[in-house]
Amino acid sequence: MAILIRGDEIDALVEKYCAMTGQSNKSEAVRRALAAQIEALAAKESLADRVTKIQRQAADGGFVAAKNSDKAFMDEMWGED
């Protein structure tokens, strides 16, 4: 399915991209730009994966959070003595 995109700003961005990359075909330039962005987003590490990695590094370094260390504090905050 073909797509028609109109807009001076979009046209200016495509022209700039073409100038920077040496592309002469606007459709090919848009295809390449979108493919590169999709690849970059797919390769980006998720927040959960980053947190897991940090937790693993902390554990390997000897840091271990005490279980229920904040329970008394949280109970007091919520009025659950």
mmCIF file of the N, C-alpha and C atoms, coordinates in Angstrom:
data_MODEL
# 
_entry.id   MODEL 
# 
loop_
_atom_site.group_PDB 
_atom_site.id 
_atom_site.type_symbol 
_atom_site.label_atom_id 
_atom_site.label_alt_id 
_atom_site.label_comp_id 
_atom_site.label_asym_id 
_atom_site.label_entity_id 
_atom_site.label_seq_id 
_atom_site.pdbx_PDB_ins_code 
_atom_site.Cartn_x 
_atom_site.Cartn_y 
_atom_site.Cartn_z 
_atom_site.occupancy 
_atom_site.B_iso_or_equiv 
_atom_site.pdbx_formal_charge 
_atom_site.auth_seq_id 
_atom_site.auth_comp_id 
_atom_site.auth_asym_id 
_atom_site.auth_atom_id 
_atom_site.pdbx_PDB_model_num 
ATOM 1   N N  . MET A 1 1  ? 0.850  -1.171  0.000  1.00 0.00 ? 1  MET A N  1 
ATOM 2   C CA . MET A 1 1  ? 0.000  0.000   0.000  1.00 0.00 ? 1  MET A CA 1 
ATOM 3   C C  . MET A 1 1  ? 0.897  1.236   0.000  1.00 0.00 ? 1  MET A C  1 
ATOM 4   N N  . ALA A 1 2  ? 0.622  2.137   -0.878 1.00 0.00 ? 2  ALA A N  1 
ATOM 5   C CA . ALA A 1 2  ? 1.398  3.374   -0.981 1.00 0.00 ? 2  ALA A CA 1 
ATOM 6   C C  . ALA A 1 2  ? 0.992  4.346   0.120  1.00 0.00 ? 2  ALA A C  1 
ATOM 7   N N  . ILE A 1 3  ? 1.905  5.204   0.457  1.00 0.00 ? 3  ILE A N  1 
ATOM 8   C CA . ILE A 1 3  ? 1.635  6.209   1.475  1.00 0.00 ? 3  ILE A CA 1 
ATOM 9   C C  . ILE A 1 3  ? 2.011  7.566   0.897  1.00 0.00 ? 3  ILE A C  1 
ATOM 10  N N  . LEU A 1 4  ? 1.173  8.521   1.139  1.00 0.00 ? 4  LEU A N  1 
ATOM 11  C CA . LEU A 1 4  ? 1.437  9.882   0.687  1.00 0.00 ? 4  LEU A CA 1 
ATOM 12  C C  . LEU A 1 4  ? 1.529  10.754  1.926  1.00 0.00 ? 4  LEU A C  1 
ATOM 13  N N  . ILE A 1 5  ? 2.686  11.369  2.089  1.00 0.00 ? 5  ILE A N  1 
ATOM 14  C CA . ILE A 1 5  ? 2.908  12.222  3.257  1.00 0.00 ? 5  ILE A CA 1 
ATOM 15  C C  . ILE A 1 5  ? 3.136  13.634  2.749  1.00 0.00 ? 5  ILE A C  1 
ATOM 16  N N  . ARG A 1 6  ? 2.365  14.547  3.264  1.00 0.00 ? 6  ARG A N  1 
ATOM 17  C CA . ARG A 1 6  ? 2.499  15.933  2.854  1.00 0.00 ? 6  ARG A CA 1 
ATOM 18  C C  . ARG A 1 6  ? 2.882  16.792  4.038  1.00 0.00 ? 6  ARG A C  1 
ATOM 19  N N  . GLY A 1 7  ? 3.627  17.818  3.761  1.00 0.00 ? 7  GLY A N  1 
ATOM 20  C CA . GLY A 1 7  ? 3.983  18.752  4.811  1.00 0.00 ? 7  GLY A CA 1 
ATOM 21  C C  . GLY A 1 7  ? 5.351  19.347  4.538  1.00 0.00 ? 7  GLY A C  1 
ATOM 22  N N  . ASP A 1 8  ? 5.436  20.651  4.681  1.00 0.00 ? 8  ASP A N  1 
ATOM 23  C CA . ASP A 1 8  ? 6.693  21.340  4.419  1.00 0.00 ? 8  ASP A CA 1 
ATOM 24  C C  . ASP A 1 8  ? 7.804  20.882  5.363  1.00 0.00 ? 8  ASP A C  1 
ATOM 25  N N  . GLU A 1 9  ? 7.462  20.663  6.622  1.00 0.00 ? 9  GLU A N  1 
ATOM 26  C CA . GLU A 1 9  ? 8.471  20.242  7.593  1.00 0.00 ? 9  GLU A CA 1 
ATOM 27  C C  . GLU A 1 9  ? 9.011  18.857  7.245  1.00 0.00 ? 9  GLU A C  1 
ATOM 28  N N  . ILE A 1 10 ? 8.108  17.952  6.876  1.00 0.00 ? 10 ILE A N  1 
ATOM 29  C CA . ILE A 1 10 ? 8.531  16.601  6.502  1.00 0.00 ? 10 ILE A CA 1 
ATOM 30  C C  . ILE A 1 10 ? 9.405  16.650  5.263  1.00 0.00 ? 10 ILE A C  1 
ATOM 31  N N  . ASP A 1 11 ? 8.995  17.428  4.294  1.00 0.00 ? 11 ASP A N  1 
ATOM 32  C CA . ASP A 1 11 ? 9.778  17.561  3.067  1.00 0.00 ? 11 ASP A CA 1 
ATOM 33  C C  . ASP A 1 11 ? 11.170 18.117  3.381  1.00 0.00 ? 11 ASP A C  1 
ATOM 34  N N  . ALA A 1 12 ? 11.239 19.098  4.258  1.00 0.00 ? 12 ALA A N  1 
ATOM 35  C CA . ALA A 1 12 ? 12.526 19.681  4.630  1.00 0.00 ? 12 ALA A CA 1 
ATOM 36  C C  . ALA A 1 12 ? 13.408 18.654  5.340  1.00 0.00 ? 12 ALA A C  1 
ATOM 37  N N  . LEU A 1 13 ? 12.809 17.832  6.210  1.00 0.00 ? 13 LEU A N  1 
ATOM 38  C CA . LEU A 1 13 ? 13.569 16.799  6.898  1.00 0.00 ? 13 LEU A CA 1 
ATOM 39  C C  . LEU A 1 13 ? 14.104 15.755  5.920  1.00 0.00 ? 13 LEU A C  1 
ATOM 40  N N  . VAL A 1 14 ? 13.284 15.363  4.969  1.00 0.00 ? 14 VAL A N  1 
ATOM 41  C CA . VAL A 1 14 ? 13.722 14.380  3.972  1.00 0.00 ? 14 VAL A CA 1 
ATOM 42  C C  . VAL A 1 14 ? 14.831 14.979  3.105  1.00 0.00 ? 14 VAL A C  1 
ATOM 43  N N  . GLU A 1 15 ? 14.684 16.226  2.722  1.00 0.00 ? 15 GLU A N  1 
ATOM 44  C CA . GLU A 1 15 ? 15.722 16.888  1.929  1.00 0.00 ? 15 GLU A CA 1 
ATOM 45  C C  . GLU A 1 15 ? 17.034 16.940  2.707  1.00 0.00 ? 15 GLU A C  1 
ATOM 46  N N  . LYS A 1 16 ? 16.962 17.267  3.980  1.00 0.00 ? 16 LYS A N  1 
ATOM 47  C CA . LYS A 1 16 ? 18.150 17.344  4.813  1.00 0.00 ? 16 LYS A CA 1 
ATOM 48  C C  . LYS A 1 16 ? 18.803 15.971  4.950  1.00 0.00 ? 16 LYS A C  1 
ATOM 49  N N  . TYR A 1 17 ? 17.963 14.950  5.166  1.00 0.00 ? 17 TYR A N  1 
ATOM 50  C CA . TYR A 1 17 ? 18.469 13.578  5.271  1.00 0.00 ? 17 TYR A CA 1 
ATOM 51  C C  . TYR A 1 17 ? 19.155 13.165  3.970  1.00 0.00 ? 17 TYR A C  1 
ATOM 52  N N  . CYS A 1 18 ? 18.528 13.485  2.840  1.00 0.00 ? 18 CYS A N  1 
ATOM 53  C CA . CYS A 1 18 ? 19.107 13.157  1.536  1.00 0.00 ? 18 CYS A CA 1 
ATOM 54  C C  . CYS A 1 18 ? 20.459 13.857  1.361  1.00 0.00 ? 18 CYS A C  1 
ATOM 55  N N  . ALA A 1 19 ? 20.527 15.094  1.745  1.00 0.00 ? 19 ALA A N  1 
ATOM 56  C CA . ALA A 1 19 ? 21.774 15.848  1.611  1.00 0.00 ? 19 ALA A CA 1 
ATOM 57  C C  . ALA A 1 19 ? 22.871 15.256  2.494  1.00 0.00 ? 19 ALA A C  1 
ATOM 58  N N  . MET A 1 20 ? 22.504 14.825  3.677  1.00 0.00 ? 20 MET A N  1 
ATOM 59  C CA . MET A 1 20 ? 23.492 14.296  4.612  1.00 0.00 ? 20 MET A CA 1 
ATOM 60  C C  . MET A 1 20 ? 23.955 12.887  4.248  1.00 0.00 ? 20 MET A C  1 
ATOM 61  N N  . THR A 1 21 ? 23.080 12.129  3.599  1.00 0.00 ? 21 THR A N  1 
ATOM 62  C CA . THR A 1 21 ? 23.409 10.739  3.277  1.00 0.00 ? 21 THR A CA 1 
ATOM 63  C C  . THR A 1 21 ? 23.782 10.528  1.818  1.00 0.00 ? 21 THR A C  1 
ATOM 64  N N  . GLY A 1 22 ? 23.563 11.538  0.989  1.00 0.00 ? 22 GLY A N  1 
ATOM 65  C CA . GLY A 1 22 ? 23.858 11.401  -0.433 1.00 0.00 ? 22 GLY A CA 1 
ATOM 66  C C  . GLY A 1 22 ? 22.760 10.693  -1.211 1.00 0.00 ? 22 GLY A C  1 
ATOM 67  N N  . GLN A 1 23 ? 21.635 10.479  -0.579 1.00 0.00 ? 23 GLN A N  1 
ATOM 68  C CA . GLN A 1 23 ? 20.503 9.848   -1.264 1.00 0.00 ? 23 GLN A CA 1 
ATOM 69  C C  . GLN A 1 23 ? 19.879 10.831  -2.247 1.00 0.00 ? 23 GLN A C  1 
ATOM 70  N N  . SER A 1 24 ? 19.435 10.311  -3.385 1.00 0.00 ? 24 SER A N  1 
ATOM 71  C CA . SER A 1 24 ? 18.748 11.173  -4.339 1.00 0.00 ? 24 SER A CA 1 
ATOM 72  C C  . SER A 1 24 ? 17.273 10.819  -4.443 1.00 0.00 ? 24 SER A C  1 
ATOM 73  N N  . ASN A 1 25 ? 16.923 9.634   -3.979 1.00 0.00 ? 25 ASN A N  1 
ATOM 74  C CA . ASN A 1 25 ? 15.541 9.169   -4.051 1.00 0.00 ? 25 ASN A CA 1 
ATOM 75  C C  . ASN A 1 25 ? 14.898 9.352   -2.674 1.00 0.00 ? 25 ASN A C  1 
ATOM 76  N N  . LYS A 1 26 ? 13.886 10.185  -2.597 1.00 0.00 ? 26 LYS A N  1 
ATOM 77  C CA . LYS A 1 26 ? 13.250 10.480  -1.306 1.00 0.00 ? 26 LYS A CA 1 
ATOM 78  C C  . LYS A 1 26 ? 12.596 9.249   -0.696 1.00 0.00 ? 26 LYS A C  1 
ATOM 79  N N  . SER A 1 27 ? 11.962 8.435   -1.515 1.00 0.00 ? 27 SER A N  1 
ATOM 80  C CA . SER A 1 27 ? 11.307 7.231   -0.990 1.00 0.00 ? 27 SER A CA 1 
ATOM 81  C C  . SER A 1 27 ? 12.327 6.289   -0.369 1.00 0.00 ? 27 SER A C  1 
ATOM 82  N N  . GLU A 1 28 ? 13.451 6.105   -1.043 1.00 0.00 ? 28 GLU A N  1 
ATOM 83  C CA . GLU A 1 28 ? 14.510 5.249   -0.513 1.00 0.00 ? 28 GLU A CA 1 
ATOM 84  C C  . GLU A 1 28 ? 15.104 5.847   0.757  1.00 0.00 ? 28 GLU A C  1 
ATOM 85  N N  . ALA A 1 29 ? 15.222 7.157   0.792  1.00 0.00 ? 29 ALA A N  1 
ATOM 86  C CA . ALA A 1 29 ? 15.742 7.822   1.988  1.00 0.00 ? 29 ALA A CA 1 
ATOM 87  C C  . ALA A 1 29 ? 14.818 7.594   3.178  1.00 0.00 ? 29 ALA A C  1 
ATOM 88  N N  . VAL A 1 30 ? 13.528 7.726   2.971  1.00 0.00 ? 30 VAL A N  1 
ATOM 89  C CA . VAL A 1 30 ? 12.559 7.501   4.049  1.00 0.00 ? 30 VAL A CA 1 
ATOM 90  C C  . VAL A 1 30 ? 12.594 6.043   4.483  1.00 0.00 ? 30 VAL A C  1 
ATOM 91  N N  . ARG A 1 31 ? 12.671 5.122   3.508  1.00 0.00 ? 31 ARG A N  1 
ATOM 92  C CA . ARG A 1 31 ? 12.722 3.694   3.831  1.00 0.00 ? 31 ARG A CA 1 
ATOM 93  C C  . ARG A 1 31 ? 13.946 3.388   4.692  1.00 0.00 ? 31 ARG A C  1 
ATOM 94  N N  . ARG A 1 32 ? 15.099 3.910   4.308  1.00 0.00 ? 32 ARG A N  1 
ATOM 95  C CA . ARG A 1 32 ? 16.328 3.657   5.056  1.00 0.00 ? 32 ARG A CA 1 
ATOM 96  C C  . ARG A 1 32 ? 16.279 4.279   6.452  1.00 0.00 ? 32 ARG A C  1 
ATOM 97  N N  . ALA A 1 33 ? 15.765 5.487   6.534  1.00 0.00 ? 33 ALA A N  1 
ATOM 98  C CA . ALA A 1 33 ? 15.686 6.159   7.835  1.00 0.00 ? 33 ALA A CA 1 
ATOM 99  C C  . ALA A 1 33 ? 14.771 5.394   8.782  1.00 0.00 ? 33 ALA A C  1 
ATOM 100 N N  . LEU A 1 34 ? 13.622 4.958   8.276  1.00 0.00 ? 34 LEU A N  1 
ATOM 101 C CA . LEU A 1 34 ? 12.694 4.199   9.115  1.00 0.00 ? 34 LEU A CA 1 
ATOM 102 C C  . LEU A 1 34 ? 13.281 2.849   9.508  1.00 0.00 ? 34 LEU A C  1 
ATOM 103 N N  . ALA A 1 35 ? 13.929 2.165   8.575  1.00 0.00 ? 35 ALA A N  1 
ATOM 104 C CA . ALA A 1 35 ? 14.540 0.868   8.875  1.00 0.00 ? 35 ALA A CA 1 
ATOM 105 C C  . ALA A 1 35 ? 15.618 1.022   9.939  1.00 0.00 ? 35 ALA A C  1 
ATOM 106 N N  . ALA A 1 36 ? 16.427 2.070   9.837  1.00 0.00 ? 36 ALA A N  1 
ATOM 107 C CA . ALA A 1 36 ? 17.481 2.300   10.828 1.00 0.00 ? 36 ALA A CA 1 
ATOM 108 C C  . ALA A 1 36 ? 16.888 2.600   12.199 1.00 0.00 ? 36 ALA A C  1 
ATOM 109 N N  . GLN A 1 37 ? 15.819 3.379   12.243 1.00 0.00 ? 37 GLN A N  1 
ATOM 110 C CA . GLN A 1 37 ? 15.188 3.713   13.518 1.00 0.00 ? 37 GLN A CA 1 
ATOM 111 C C  . GLN A 1 37 ? 14.558 2.478   14.152 1.00 0.00 ? 37 GLN A C  1 
ATOM 112 N N  . ILE A 1 38 ? 13.907 1.660   13.343 1.00 0.00 ? 38 ILE A N  1 
ATOM 113 C CA . ILE A 1 38 ? 13.288 0.425   13.852 1.00 0.00 ? 38 ILE A CA 1 
ATOM 114 C C  . ILE A 1 38 ? 14.362 -0.509  14.394 1.00 0.00 ? 38 ILE A C  1 
ATOM 115 N N  . GLU A 1 39 ? 15.480 -0.630  13.684 1.00 0.00 ? 39 GLU A N  1 
ATOM 116 C CA . GLU A 1 39 ? 16.585 -1.476  14.141 1.00 0.00 ? 39 GLU A CA 1 
ATOM 117 C C  . GLU A 1 39 ? 17.161 -0.958  15.458 1.00 0.00 ? 39 GLU A C  1 
ATOM 118 N N  . ALA A 1 40 ? 17.312 0.350   15.570 1.00 0.00 ? 40 ALA A N  1 
ATOM 119 C CA . ALA A 1 40 ? 17.847 0.942   16.797 1.00 0.00 ? 40 ALA A CA 1 
ATOM 120 C C  . ALA A 1 40 ? 16.906 0.706   17.976 1.00 0.00 ? 40 ALA A C  1 
ATOM 121 N N  . LEU A 1 41 ? 15.620 0.855   17.750 1.00 0.00 ? 41 LEU A N  1 
ATOM 122 C CA . LEU A 1 41 ? 14.655 0.636   18.830 1.00 0.00 ? 41 LEU A CA 1 
ATOM 123 C C  . LEU A 1 41 ? 14.600 -0.825  19.250 1.00 0.00 ? 41 LEU A C  1 
ATOM 124 N N  . ALA A 1 42 ? 14.702 -1.723  18.273 1.00 0.00 ? 42 ALA A N  1 
ATOM 125 C CA . ALA A 1 42 ? 14.666 -3.156  18.582 1.00 0.00 ? 42 ALA A CA 1 
ATOM 126 C C  . ALA A 1 42 ? 15.900 -3.577  19.371 1.00 0.00 ? 42 ALA A C  1 
ATOM 127 N N  . ALA A 1 43 ? 17.021 -2.925  19.124 1.00 0.00 ? 43 ALA A N  1 
ATOM 128 C CA . ALA A 1 43 ? 18.268 -3.275  19.800 1.00 0.00 ? 43 ALA A CA 1 
ATOM 129 C C  . ALA A 1 43 ? 18.377 -2.648  21.186 1.00 0.00 ? 43 ALA A C  1 
ATOM 130 N N  . LYS A 1 44 ? 17.518 -1.695  21.476 1.00 0.00 ? 44 LYS A N  1 
ATOM 131 C CA . LYS A 1 44 ? 17.592 -0.991  22.760 1.00 0.00 ? 44 LYS A CA 1 
ATOM 132 C C  . LYS A 1 44 ? 17.213 -1.938  23.896 1.00 0.00 ? 44 LYS A C  1 
ATOM 133 N N  . GLU A 1 45 ? 18.027 -1.918  24.925 1.00 0.00 ? 45 GLU A N  1 
ATOM 134 C CA . GLU A 1 45 ? 17.811 -2.777  26.082 1.00 0.00 ? 45 GLU A CA 1 
ATOM 135 C C  . GLU A 1 45 ? 16.629 -2.252  26.900 1.00 0.00 ? 45 GLU A C  1 
ATOM 136 N N  . SER A 1 46 ? 15.757 -3.152  27.317 1.00 0.00 ? 46 SER A N  1 
ATOM 137 C CA . SER A 1 46 ? 14.584 -2.747  28.089 1.00 0.00 ? 46 SER A CA 1 
ATOM 138 C C  . SER A 1 46 ? 14.991 -2.322  29.494 1.00 0.00 ? 46 SER A C  1 
ATOM 139 N N  . LEU A 1 47 ? 14.135 -1.554  30.131 1.00 0.00 ? 47 LEU A N  1 
ATOM 140 C CA . LEU A 1 47 ? 14.382 -1.118  31.505 1.00 0.00 ? 47 LEU A CA 1 
ATOM 141 C C  . LEU A 1 47 ? 14.516 -2.329  32.428 1.00 0.00 ? 47 LEU A C  1 
ATOM 142 N N  . ALA A 1 48 ? 13.652 -3.316  32.251 1.00 0.00 ? 48 ALA A N  1 
ATOM 143 C CA . ALA A 1 48 ? 13.705 -4.513  33.098 1.00 0.00 ? 48 ALA A CA 1 
ATOM 144 C C  . ALA A 1 48 ? 15.042 -5.221  32.941 1.00 0.00 ? 48 ALA A C  1 
ATOM 145 N N  . ASP A 1 49 ? 15.542 -5.314  31.712 1.00 0.00 ? 49 ASP A N  1 
ATOM 146 C CA . ASP A 1 49 ? 16.831 -5.962  31.481 1.00 0.00 ? 49 ASP A CA 1 
ATOM 147 C C  . ASP A 1 49 ? 17.973 -5.162  32.102 1.00 0.00 ? 49 ASP A C  1 
ATOM 148 N N  . ARG A 1 50 ? 17.899 -3.827  31.999 1.00 0.00 ? 50 ARG A N  1 
ATOM 149 C CA . ARG A 1 50 ? 18.944 -2.987  32.601 1.00 0.00 ? 50 ARG A CA 1 
ATOM 150 C C  . ARG A 1 50 ? 18.943 -3.122  34.115 1.00 0.00 ? 50 ARG A C  1 
ATOM 151 N N  . VAL A 1 51 ? 17.757 -3.130  34.730 1.00 0.00 ? 51 VAL A N  1 
ATOM 152 C CA . VAL A 1 51 ? 17.657 -3.263  36.190 1.00 0.00 ? 51 VAL A CA 1 
ATOM 153 C C  . VAL A 1 51 ? 18.185 -4.628  36.628 1.00 0.00 ? 51 VAL A C  1 
ATOM 154 N N  . THR A 1 52 ? 17.821 -5.665  35.884 1.00 0.00 ? 52 THR A N  1 
ATOM 155 C CA . THR A 1 52 ? 18.307 -7.008  36.201 1.00 0.00 ? 52 THR A CA 1 
ATOM 156 C C  . THR A 1 52 ? 19.823 -7.062  36.145 1.00 0.00 ? 52 THR A C  1 
ATOM 157 N N  . LYS A 1 53 ? 20.412 -6.446  35.144 1.00 0.00 ? 53 LYS A N  1 
ATOM 158 C CA . LYS A 1 53 ? 21.872 -6.420  35.007 1.00 0.00 ? 53 LYS A CA 1 
ATOM 159 C C  . LYS A 1 53 ? 22.518 -5.695  36.197 1.00 0.00 ? 53 LYS A C  1 
ATOM 160 N N  . ILE A 1 54 ? 21.945 -4.570  36.588 1.00 0.00 ? 54 ILE A N  1 
ATOM 161 C CA . ILE A 1 54 ? 22.479 -3.806  37.725 1.00 0.00 ? 54 ILE A CA 1 
ATOM 162 C C  . ILE A 1 54 ? 22.347 -4.605  39.013 1.00 0.00 ? 54 ILE A C  1 
ATOM 163 N N  . GLN A 1 55 ? 21.209 -5.266  39.198 1.00 0.00 ? 55 GLN A N  1 
ATOM 164 C CA . GLN A 1 55 ? 21.011 -6.081  40.398 1.00 0.00 ? 55 GLN A CA 1 
ATOM 165 C C  . GLN A 1 55 ? 22.016 -7.230  40.443 1.00 0.00 ? 55 GLN A C  1 
ATOM 166 N N  . ARG A 1 56 ? 22.266 -7.835  39.291 1.00 0.00 ? 56 ARG A N  1 
ATOM 167 C CA . ARG A 1 56 ? 23.231 -8.930  39.221 1.00 0.00 ? 56 ARG A CA 1 
ATOM 168 C C  . ARG A 1 56 ? 24.642 -8.429  39.560 1.00 0.00 ? 56 ARG A C  1 
ATOM 169 N N  . GLN A 1 57 ? 24.996 -7.264  39.023 1.00 0.00 ? 57 GLN A N  1 
ATOM 170 C CA . GLN A 1 57 ? 26.317 -6.688  39.326 1.00 0.00 ? 57 GLN A CA 1 
ATOM 171 C C  . GLN A 1 57 ? 26.445 -6.368  40.810 1.00 0.00 ? 57 GLN A C  1 
ATOM 172 N N  . ALA A 1 58 ? 25.371 -5.848  41.399 1.00 0.00 ? 58 ALA A N  1 
ATOM 173 C CA . ALA A 1 58 ? 25.396 -5.529  42.826 1.00 0.00 ? 58 ALA A CA 1 
ATOM 174 C C  . ALA A 1 58 ? 25.562 -6.804  43.650 1.00 0.00 ? 58 ALA A C  1 
ATOM 175 N N  . ALA A 1 59 ? 24.827 -7.844  43.285 1.00 0.00 ? 59 ALA A N  1 
ATOM 176 C CA . ALA A 1 59 ? 24.934 -9.109  44.012 1.00 0.00 ? 59 ALA A CA 1 
ATOM 177 C C  . ALA A 1 59 ? 26.330 -9.708  43.858 1.00 0.00 ? 59 ALA A C  1 
ATOM 178 N N  . ASP A 1 60 ? 26.887 -9.626  42.653 1.00 0.00 ? 60 ASP A N  1 
ATOM 179 C CA . ASP A 1 60 ? 28.250 -10.131 42.425 1.00 0.00 ? 60 ASP A CA 1 
ATOM 180 C C  . ASP A 1 60 ? 29.269 -9.349  43.241 1.00 0.00 ? 60 ASP A C  1 
ATOM 181 N N  . GLY A 1 61 ? 28.963 -8.085  43.500 1.00 0.00 ? 61 GLY A N  1 
ATOM 182 C CA . GLY A 1 61 ? 29.855 -7.242  44.290 1.00 0.00 ? 61 GLY A CA 1 
ATOM 183 C C  . GLY A 1 61 ? 29.647 -7.394  45.783 1.00 0.00 ? 61 GLY A C  1 
ATOM 184 N N  . GLY A 1 62 ? 28.711 -8.243  46.185 1.00 0.00 ? 62 GLY A N  1 
ATOM 185 C CA . GLY A 1 62 ? 28.493 -8.513  47.602 1.00 0.00 ? 62 GLY A CA 1 
ATOM 186 C C  . GLY A 1 62 ? 27.359 -7.729  48.233 1.00 0.00 ? 62 GLY A C  1 
ATOM 187 N N  . PHE A 1 63 ? 26.683 -6.897  47.470 1.00 0.00 ? 63 PHE A N  1 
ATOM 188 C CA . PHE A 1 63 ? 25.573 -6.134  48.038 1.00 0.00 ? 63 PHE A CA 1 
ATOM 189 C C  . PHE A 1 63 ? 24.314 -6.986  47.997 1.00 0.00 ? 63 PHE A C  1 
ATOM 190 N N  . VAL A 1 64 ? 23.712 -7.161  49.139 1.00 0.00 ? 64 VAL A N  1 
ATOM 191 C CA . VAL A 1 64 ? 22.467 -7.912  49.228 1.00 0.00 ? 64 VAL A CA 1 
ATOM 192 C C  . VAL A 1 64 ? 21.529 -7.124  50.123 1.00 0.00 ? 64 VAL A C  1 
ATOM 193 N N  . ALA A 1 65 ? 20.364 -6.805  49.628 1.00 0.00 ? 65 ALA A N  1 
ATOM 194 C CA . ALA A 1 65 ? 19.376 -6.073  50.416 1.00 0.00 ? 65 ALA A CA 1 
ATOM 195 C C  . ALA A 1 65 ? 18.797 -7.002  51.478 1.00 0.00 ? 65 ALA A C  1 
ATOM 196 N N  . ALA A 1 66 ? 18.668 -6.484  52.678 1.00 0.00 ? 66 ALA A N  1 
ATOM 197 C CA . ALA A 1 66 ? 18.085 -7.276  53.753 1.00 0.00 ? 66 ALA A CA 1 
ATOM 198 C C  . ALA A 1 66 ? 16.598 -7.462  53.485 1.00 0.00 ? 66 ALA A C  1 
ATOM 199 N N  . LYS A 1 67 ? 16.134 -8.669  53.716 1.00 0.00 ? 67 LYS A N  1 
ATOM 200 C CA . LYS A 1 67 ? 14.711 -8.943  53.492 1.00 0.00 ? 67 LYS A CA 1 
ATOM 201 C C  . LYS A 1 67 ? 13.882 -8.196  54.514 1.00 0.00 ? 67 LYS A C  1 
ATOM 202 N N  . ASN A 1 68 ? 12.805 -7.604  54.045 1.00 0.00 ? 68 ASN A N  1 
ATOM 203 C CA . ASN A 1 68 ? 11.848 -6.894  54.895 1.00 0.00 ? 68 ASN A CA 1 
ATOM 204 C C  . ASN A 1 68 ? 12.498 -5.810  55.755 1.00 0.00 ? 68 ASN A C  1 
ATOM 205 N N  . SER A 1 69 ? 13.604 -5.248  55.288 1.00 0.00 ? 69 SER A N  1 
ATOM 206 C CA . SER A 1 69 ? 14.303 -4.243  56.091 1.00 0.00 ? 69 SER A CA 1 
ATOM 207 C C  . SER A 1 69 ? 13.461 -2.991  56.287 1.00 0.00 ? 69 SER A C  1 
ATOM 208 N N  . ASP A 1 70 ? 12.539 -2.716  55.392 1.00 0.00 ? 70 ASP A N  1 
ATOM 209 C CA . ASP A 1 70 ? 11.718 -1.518  55.490 1.00 0.00 ? 70 ASP A CA 1 
ATOM 210 C C  . ASP A 1 70 ? 10.315 -1.807  56.022 1.00 0.00 ? 70 ASP A C  1 
ATOM 211 N N  . LYS A 1 71 ? 10.045 -3.061  56.385 1.00 0.00 ? 71 LYS A N  1 
ATOM 212 C CA . LYS A 1 71 ? 8.693  -3.409  56.790 1.00 0.00 ? 71 LYS A CA 1 
ATOM 213 C C  . LYS A 1 71 ? 8.226  -2.602  58.001 1.00 0.00 ? 71 LYS A C  1 
ATOM 214 N N  . ALA A 1 72 ? 9.044  -2.499  59.021 1.00 0.00 ? 72 ALA A N  1 
ATOM 215 C CA . ALA A 1 72 ? 8.642  -1.751  60.219 1.00 0.00 ? 72 ALA A CA 1 
ATOM 216 C C  . ALA A 1 72 ? 8.385  -0.290  59.873 1.00 0.00 ? 72 ALA A C  1 
ATOM 217 N N  . PHE A 1 73 ? 9.256  0.285   59.077 1.00 0.00 ? 73 PHE A N  1 
ATOM 218 C CA . PHE A 1 73 ? 9.097  1.676   58.660 1.00 0.00 ? 73 PHE A CA 1 
ATOM 219 C C  . PHE A 1 73 ? 7.799  1.854   57.866 1.00 0.00 ? 73 PHE A C  1 
ATOM 220 N N  . MET A 1 74 ? 7.555  0.979   56.911 1.00 0.00 ? 74 MET A N  1 
ATOM 221 C CA . MET A 1 74 ? 6.351  1.093   56.087 1.00 0.00 ? 74 MET A CA 1 
ATOM 222 C C  . MET A 1 74 ? 5.080  0.862   56.932 1.00 0.00 ? 74 MET A C  1 
ATOM 223 N N  . ASP A 1 75 ? 5.129  -0.093  57.848 1.00 0.00 ? 75 ASP A N  1 
ATOM 224 C CA . ASP A 1 75 ? 3.986  -0.317  58.726 1.00 0.00 ? 75 ASP A CA 1 
ATOM 225 C C  . ASP A 1 75 ? 3.673  0.931   59.548 1.00 0.00 ? 75 ASP A C  1 
ATOM 226 N N  . GLU A 1 76 ? 4.730  1.569   60.058 1.00 0.00 ? 76 GLU A N  1 
ATOM 227 C CA . GLU A 1 76 ? 4.532  2.789   60.842 1.00 0.00 ? 76 GLU A CA 1 
ATOM 228 C C  . GLU A 1 76 ? 3.946  3.904   59.961 1.00 0.00 ? 76 GLU A C  1 
ATOM 229 N N  . MET A 1 77 ? 4.438  4.026   58.762 1.00 0.00 ? 77 MET A N  1 
ATOM 230 C CA . MET A 1 77 ? 3.950  5.075   57.841 1.00 0.00 ? 77 MET A CA 1 
ATOM 231 C C  . MET A 1 77 ? 2.465  4.902   57.529 1.00 0.00 ? 77 MET A C  1 
ATOM 232 N N  . TRP A 1 78 ? 2.020  3.651   57.434 1.00 0.00 ? 78 TRP A N  1 
ATOM 233 C CA . TRP A 1 78 ? 0.629  3.374   57.110 1.00 0.00 ? 78 TRP A CA 1 
ATOM 234 C C  . TRP A 1 78 ? -0.223 3.203   58.366 1.00 0.00 ? 78 TRP A C  1 
ATOM 235 N N  . GLY A 1 79 ? 0.396  3.402   59.528 1.00 0.00 ? 79 GLY A N  1 
ATOM 236 C CA . GLY A 1 79 ? -0.367 3.298   60.776 1.00 0.00 ? 79 GLY A CA 1 
ATOM 237 C C  . GLY A 1 79 ? -0.709 1.875   61.147 1.00 0.00 ? 79 GLY A C  1 
ATOM 238 N N  . GLU A 1 80 ? 0.105  0.945   60.714 1.00 0.00 ? 80 GLU A N  1 
ATOM 239 C CA . GLU A 1 80 ? -0.142 -0.471  61.004 1.00 0.00 ? 80 GLU A CA 1 
ATOM 240 C C  . GLU A 1 80 ? 0.900  -0.984  61.974 1.00 0.00 ? 80 GLU A C  1 
ATOM 241 N N  . ASP A 1 81 ? 0.869  -0.480  63.167 1.00 0.00 ? 81 ASP A N  1 
ATOM 242 C CA . ASP A 1 81 ? 1.860  -0.860  64.187 1.00 0.00 ? 81 ASP A CA 1 
ATOM 243 C C  . ASP A 1 81 ? 1.811  -2.297  64.446 1.00 0.00 ? 81 ASP A C  1 
# 
